[in-house]
Amino acid sequence: MDQSLLTSPPSTPAARVRSVFAWLSGIACFGFLLSVIVLIAHQIIVPPPAPRVILLRNIPLPEGLKTQGAPDSLAPATSQFFDGFDFQSIDSNTHLLFIAHTGPVPDDQALYDHSFHLDNPADIARDGNILVFDLQTQKIVGRLPIPQVAGLVVAPDLHKVFAANAEENKICSFDEPSTPLQGAALLDFFSQRSHASIQCAQLDDFEGPDAVAYDPVDHKIFVSDPGSPPDDCDPKLPLEQNDCVAKVHGQVVKFKGKTIPTLKARVTNQNISVVDALHPTQVLTKIAVGTLPVTASERTSLESIAADDPGKV
């Protein structure tokens, strides 16, 4: 008996292409699935590294308190116990970092350095500065003679930097390069930024300007003025009559039955000052925040601070 042979039809080129495509698709799908499984397993088994700041290098800075009669210099100086820093601001266009490099507190400095006089503008002027750091070359390229700087902000669209001079109650501004500069051109630019090129808006006495923010839409500078204790604060006045005594919700703070007579700024010196960034010597207005009512949560927070550290009330 004849047996018929079963044979498959001859393979066509189109069929072979479909077969290869099916195999490749399967390999790709399974490979993707396997990679996802491996990544998930890796995240479960291996914990992510803890966030940390890595110290790349130490860069010596100029002195915080300039020697009397000495010129502004970028040369490294010996670190002093009073060397400090406050706000910093970066301009991503020019790759410059502006650093508030504060000197000693003037009142403290005058106590042990009898050559430093609070009523001498020349001594106040050498107390602190703003340093300009080139992020590309990792070098100090400028030093601006603005003393006791707290807040600092860059207005990149105006090519200006605004700084809060807390000692003299001023908001000062100076120009920065409109385009990135390098080498000697950058050093020359900031070496020409002397006292004469710095413009300042004068705030009221005892405002104590601190943080600074810039509104690029309306070109306004907003300055927080926490205030500083006035010279005429009299600790001998009755606490209920002394407007320089720290109060919580209008009342003198008491902790365990004991009154805490902490002298602070007057509420009339606690404001938000608004400066015209286009005309940086002009103060547009002041927003009174010291007289605003204290909420219940703020009251609780202040009372807890008074209990832990009365000096911070």
Sequence and secondary structure as in RCSB ss.txt:
>XXXX:A:sequence
MDQSLLTSPPSTPAARVRSVFAWLSGIACFGFLLSVIVLIAHQIIVPPPAPRVILLRNIPLPEGLKTQGAPDSLA
PATSQFFDGFDFQSIDSNTHLLFIAHTGPVPDDQALYDHSFHLDNPADIARDGNILVFDLQTQKIVGRLPIPQVA
GLVVAPDLHKVFAANAEENKICSFDEPSTPLQGAALLDFFSQRSHASIQCAQLDDFEGPDAVAYDPVDHKIFVSD
PGSPPDDCDPKLPLEQNDCVAKVHGQVVKFKGKTIPTLKARVTNQNISVVDALHPTQVLTKIAVGTLPVTASERT
SLESIAADDPGKV
>XXXX:A:secstr
            HHHHHHHHHHHHHHHHHHHHHHHHHHHHHHHHHS                 SB  TT     S
     TT EEEEEEEETTTTEEEEEEE   HHHHHHH TT  TT HHHHHTB EEEEEETTTTEEEEEE   SEE
EEEEETTTTEEEEEETTTTEEEEEE  SS   HHHHHHHHHT  GGG EEEE  TT     EEEETTTTEEEEEE
     TT  TTS TTT TTB EETTEE EETTEE   B   GGG EEEEEESSSTT EEEEEE TTS   HHHHH
HHHHHHHH GGG 
